[in-house]
Amino acid sequence: MSPNTNITIPKKLPLLIVYNGVLLPGSTIRIPVTTVKSINLVRSRLMSGSQLTSTVIGVVTKEPDNEKSLKNLHEIGTAGVVVQVTGTNWPRPSYTLLVTGLCRFRLDSIIQEHPYPVGAVTQLDDIKEISSEGDDTQLAELITEFKEAARKLIELLDVSVPAVAKLKELVDRVPSRHLADVVAALVKATLPERLQVLDAVDIATRIRVTLPLLLRHIQRLKDVREAAGDETGNKENQIVKISRGGRNLSPDPEFEDDGEDGIAEFETKIKEANMPDDARKAALKELGRLKRMAPHMPEYSMTRNYLELMVDLPWSATVRETCNIGKARADMDADHYGMEKVKRRVLEYLAVRQLRGDLKGPILCFVGPPGVGKTSIAKSIATTLGRPYQRISLGGISDQHDIRGHRRTYIGAMPGRVIQALRNVKAKNPVLLLDEVDKLGSGIHGDPGAALLEVLDPEQNFAFTDTYLGLPFDLSQVLFVATANTLSSIPTPLMDRMEVIHVPGYTQEEKIMIGQLHLLPKQLREHGLTSDIMHVPPESIATVIGEYTREAGVRTLERKIGALCRAVAVQVAEAKPEDQAAIGEEGVKADMVVAEAEEKGDNTQQEELHKEGSQAAGDHADHHPPLINLTHLKEYLDLPVQVDAKMIHDVLGPPIFQSGLSGRVSVPGVAVGLAWTPVGGEVMVVEASRTGGDGGLTLTGQLGSVMQESAKIAMSWVRQHSFLIGLEKDFMKDGEIHMHFPAGAISKDGPSAGVTILTVLVSLLSQRCVRPDVAMTGEITLNGVVLPVGGIKEKVMAAHRAGLTTLVLPAANKKDLADISNSVLNEVEVVLVNTVEEVLQAAFEDGFSEVFDEDKDGESVSKSPMSKL
């Protein structure tokens, strides 16, 4: 723009409010826009306008105060033209304006506040060039003195630097009336001093106000050069100060100092981080780039965030482990009941760790139904080892960048979750829990399961490279613990890299012990009760388990115990102390403190109360909470409140589950099978009926192809051995069999229902009832051989929970009984079978004599079709 151009600003200008900064005519600065009204100004005026006048705005400084209104705006402002708008709408709207000052104006009034402020202004000076500076000798001498001082400033700087060379040309070429404004924008000055320059409408007054600022800056440069020996370093340092001081406006008053102090802090942290050579060189390279950047550049924040990650990562920081095996065993026994396999594996790791100090961290995968303690045992392992703990939830993740990180070229790029977890724990050897690893997905952004292969491979993770970090990081000392409900959805290569430990469901006795030792004390603490107020005997917990829960874990049991605690809490609260004697004075005071904290918004008091509550929760259940006065409460309530069967039924309602299945198995054509599911074993009742028809077999219950084939195999065996159960050879000629598997909304598949289907068919066709206490599982062949199946432990546990006392299992699964508790095996009779004939002998009352004959030695010998001939 030519300096001789005469421009008159409009009478009404949209106002851009700035804090802790001043725009002077003739200078060009960048102004960050973050407030709502300023963003509305950018969108409505600058980005949608097509005329030159739409780019002219008024920049007004708001004087320091604590109000967010338009009060206390400085009377004198600067009209400027916006030459550039940069910004983004993600993650939140933010813009930066490049504004060149035109002239001063007086703000007469605010005529509009929404959506952005508009003010009525009066132009105080124009941008016409003075025709002759020699008309005023005194002014000419003042301008000459000012230019000489500006040249002295330039001589103290390094002219080889491009910014200094441009500054030298600027002093020689800038119009005299703008010289004071330009220099005042460059030198370091306080906000009141800059406002004095802005208020000086007369050129002579403006130069007299600016000249002391210029001379002070020159003297400061001389003092620095004399104090330091390295002249070059001082010049570069002052160039940075001039550039940062004159080119940036920010609502943060400490913005300038924070930038330089932060760079110095980065240098110190890089030295203290003890990085590998490659990482240290990369960090120093990025730090050098950061020094050469202006803070308003988009790459500045990206580089700063990257350096913050680099110095925060624990490149060499480790936590010393607790290798006392006796203490580790005691700690795990105190935290978890049972789970012997998991505890034994941790103790094995500690033992080897004592013998060899550089042992790599194991990669464990706990597989079991929900609620059995997979996640909590991982936290207990971290506590036992003395390592920091971090949980990474993988359920529903379908983007590989969540594991491996994003490229830094993308806006909003972040490191992967593994690197973020290490950054949070500040240690190189934490316990990282990869929760729900079986629920990973895959989509258009890659397969996170494939990305985990590098993380969980001991031969590769010593140099894991996160895409955002771009440098190898050693994960070999991390103890990874993964949890899953099933192995079927875990990719085979990923499962091959983990040590799988099955965590089965709990037995009845284990649930009673867990309820007594862990769940009940926890619920008493959470509900403000103690064992002196509420007593739950083991028999009551057994009643809750048998009649209101049917699960492998203990989550439902904990909720039911919580319901009983709430019922007792209501009884305590409804006790009739007329003057609230049952509530101690401390409780009343605590209520008053909480009420005052809520009214005043006193976060400190609330935090103290929360801290006291957390400490109380960590104490033993026998410790008395401070809000209950037992002495007064005993006058109105019989303590402790005994939780018996009657109270359980009153609080929890009628029993949900009935022990035994005798009512459903009392007719022919019904048998009980055992099935495995991802949430544990299940009891499955199979029903069949016979009607007139075309001699077919109808199957319902949403069965898979394998289960349908098992039904066909069972039907073929019955046809082949029809004479054994007194049937004619063409017994299916005029009859149709319909077999149904209840819970039809759930898909079912697998070969283990073969023996159950065959028993149902024999029961239906022979019109004999199956024993109501028998459950069975096993695969069959056309020749009547019973083959082994999986999930024996879960199936036995399910039968035990249902009250079944006789289990028919394949003889080849005898080895799986070693994993089952003796307390369960002592309450059930396990019949191991090799053939279908043995299954029928165990399934029916008094055996199935049509199939078996007694030989002379008293042993059972099965009949065959050939012997009949």
C-alpha positions, 0 to 999 in steps of 0.5 A, a space after each residue: 500500500 502506498 504511503 501517499 494514499 488517503 484512506 478514511 475509515 468508516 464511522 462504525 467499526 467492528 471491534 476486536 478486543 485484545 488483552 495485554 497488547 497494543 496495535 500501533 499504526 504502521 506495525 503488523 502483528 498477529 492476534 490470536 482469536 479465541 473468545 466467542 465474540 471475536 470468533 463471530 467477528 471473524 466468521 461473520 465479517 472477515 470470512 463472509 465479506 467480499 469487499 475491502 472495507 469488510 477487512 477493516 476492523 478496530 483493535 481496542 485494548 481492554 484495560 486490566 480488570 476481572 470483568 468479561 464485559 465491554 467496560 474499561 476499554 481504552 479510549 484510543 484504538 487503532 484501525 487496521 486491515 486484516 491481511 491474513 486469516 488462519 485457523 482451525 475448527 478442530 478440536 475447538 475453533 481458533 483463529 489467528 489474524 495478521 493485522 496491519 495498523 492504519 490510523 488511530 481513532 477515538 471510541 465514542 460509544 458501543 452501539 452493538 454487543 452481539 454477536 460481536 461488538 461494533 463501536 462509533 469511532 472518530 478518526 484522529 489521524 490519517 495516513 497522508 504523508 507530511 508534505 515537508 518535514 522541514 517546516 518545523 525545525 524542532 520536529 525535524 531535529 527530534 526525528 533525526 535524533 530518533 533515527 540516530 538512536 534507532 541506528 545505534 540499536 541496529 548496530 548492536 545487532 547482527 546485520 547478517 540475520 535477515 530480520 535485522 537487515 529488514 529492520 535497518 531498511 525499515 528505519 530508512 524507508 518508513 515515513 517519519 510519522 510512523 517511525 515512532 510507532 514501528 520502533 515502539 512495537 519492536 522494543 520491550 515495553 510494558 502495557 501502560 508504556 505502549 498505551 502512552 505511545 498510542 495516546 500520543 496523537 501528535 507526532 512530536 509527543 509520540 517521539 518524545 514518549 517513544 525515545 526513552 523506551 528506545 534508549 532504555 532498550 539500547 542500554 539494556 543491550 549494552 549491559 548484556 553484551 558487557 556481562 557476557 563473553 559470547 557476543 554472538 549468543 547475546 545478539 541472537 538472544 536479543 533478536 529473539 526478544 525483539 521479535 517475540 516482544 513486537 510480533 505477538 499479542 496474547 491474552 496471557 500476560 506471561 506468554 513471552 517469558 513462558 516461551 523462552 523459559 520453556 525452551 531452556 527447561 526443555 534443554 535441561 529435561 533432555 539432559 536429565 532424561 538419559 535418552 538413548 543416543 538416537 532419541 537424544 539427537 532427535 530431541 535436540 534437532 526438534 529443539 533447534 527447530 523450535 527455537 527458530 519458530 515463532 510461537 504463532 506458527 502452527 508447527 510450534 505447538 506440534 513440535 512443543 507437544 512432541 518434545 514434551 512427550 520425549 522428555 516425559 517418557 521413562 527412557 531409563 526410569 525403572 521402579 525397584 521390584 519387591 522380590 520377597 516371595 513370602 510377602 508376595 504370596 501373603 499379599 495375593 492370598 489376602 486380596 484374592 481367594 483361590 486362583 491358584 494357577 495365577 498366583 503360582 505363575 506370579 511366584 514363579 516369575 519372582 523366583 526366576 527374577 531373583 536368580 536372574 536380574 535381567 528377566 524379560 517381563 512375561 506376557 500373560 493372558 487371563 481367560 475366563 467368564 466375567 466377574 471372576 477377578 481377571 482385572 483385579 488380579 492384575 492390579 494385585 500383581 502390580 501391588 505385589 511386585 511394587 510396580 506402577 499399574 496402568 489399564 488400557 481398555 481395548 474393547 471396541 477399538 477398531 483403529 490400529 493407530 490407537 495402538 501404534 499412534 498417528 503420524 505427526 503430519 495429521 492435525 490432532 495426532 497423538 501417540 498410541 495408548 501403550 506409549 501414553 500409558 508409559 508416559 503416565 506411569 513414569 516408569 519403564 517396567 510397569 504392569 500394563 493391563 490390556 483389558 478385553 483383548 478378545 473384543 478388538 475390531 477391525 475396520 477401514 483404519 486397520 487391524 489393532 490386533 495386528 498392531 499388537 503383534 509387535 507390542 506383545 512379541 518378546 523378540 520385537 518389543 525391545 525396539 517398539 516404534 510408535 508412529 507418532 514418536 518415530 523412535 524405538 522404545 524398549 517394552 521388554 521390561 513391561 509386564 503385560 497382562 491381557 484379559 479375555 472372556 474367550 479365545 475364539 475371537 483372538 487371532 491365532 498369531 496374537 494368541 501365540 504370543 501370550 501365555 494363556 492362563 484359564 481362570 474358571 468360575 468359583 465354586 459354591 464354597 469359594 463364593 461363600 468365602 469370597 462373600 465373607 472375606 471381601 464382598 461383605 466388608 466392602 459393602 459395609 464400608 460403602 454403606 456406612 455400616 459395621 459388623 456391629 450393626 449388621 451380621 450376615 452368617 455364611 448360611 445367608 450368603 449361601 442362600 443368596 448364592 443358591 436362590 438369587 445368583 446363577 453366574 460364574 463370577 461374583 458380581 451379582 452376589 456383590 449387588 445382592 449383598 449391597 441390596 441387603 446393606 441398603 435395607 439395613 441402612 434404611 432400618 438404621 435411618 428410620 430408628 426413632 431417636 426423637 432428637 436424632 441421638 443416634 446420629 452423633 454430634 460429629 455427624 451433624 457437624 459433618 453435614 453442616 460442613 458439607 452444606 457450607 462447602 456446597 453453598 460456597 463452592 469450597 473445593 478444598 473442604 470437599 476434597 478434605 472430606 473425600 480424603 477422609 472418606 477414602 481413608 475410612 474406606 481403606 480401614 477394616 470393616 470393624 472400624 466404626 464410621 464417625 456418623 453412627 453412635 452405637 450406644 444411642 442406636 441400641 436403645 431403638 434397634 436390636 443390634 446387630 441386625 441378623 440377616 436370615 432367610 426371611 429377611 433375604 426373601 423380604 428384601 430380594 423378593 421371591 427366589 429367582 432360581 430353584 435348585 434342581 430340575 426334577 419338575 422339567 425332567 419328569 416326562 419322557 423325552 427330556 434330558 439335561 445337557 451341559 454347554 460351554 459359553 464365554 461367560 461360563 458353563 450352562 445347564 441346557 434342557 433338551 426336549 422332544 415330542 412325537 407327532 404324526 407326520 412324514 417321518 422327519 426330524 425337526 430341530 428348533 432353537 437356533 442350532 448351528 450346523 455341527 449340532 444339527 449333524 449331531 442330531 442326525 448321528 443320534 437318529 441314525 444310531 437309534 434307527 440302527 438299534 431300534 430293536 433294543 428299545 422295542 421299536 419296529 424297524 419302520 417306527 418313523 414311518 408315520 411319526 415325526 419327532 420335534 426336538 427343541 433346545 430352549 432359549 431360542 434367541 441364543 445361537 447354539 453349536 458344537 458337538 458336545 450335545 450328542 449324548 444328550 440328543 441321543 438320550 432324549 430320543 431313547 427316552 421319547 421312543 421308549 417312554 421312559 423318564 431320564 433321572 432328574 439328577 443326571 446331566 451329560 455331555 459328550 460327542 458321539 459317532 455313528 458306532 456309538 463311541 463317546 468322544 471327549 469335549 472341551 470346557 469340562 470344568 465350566 460344565 461341571 461347575 454349572 451342574 454343581 450350581 444347578 444342584 445336579 448330583 450325577 454327571 456323565 462325562 467322556 472317559 477321555 476327559 478324566 484328565 480334566 477332573 484334576 482342575 476341579 476342586 475336591 469340594 465339588 467332586 465330593 458332592 457329585 458322582 462322575 460317571 465316565 463312559 466310552 460308549 453310548 450304551 454306558 450313557 443310557 445305563 447311567 441315565 435311566 433309573 435301574 439302568 437300561 437292561 435292554 441294551 446291557 446283559 449281565 455276564 456270568 462274572 457280573 459285568 455289563 456287556 452291551 448287545 449289538 445288532 449282530 448278536 441279535 441276528 
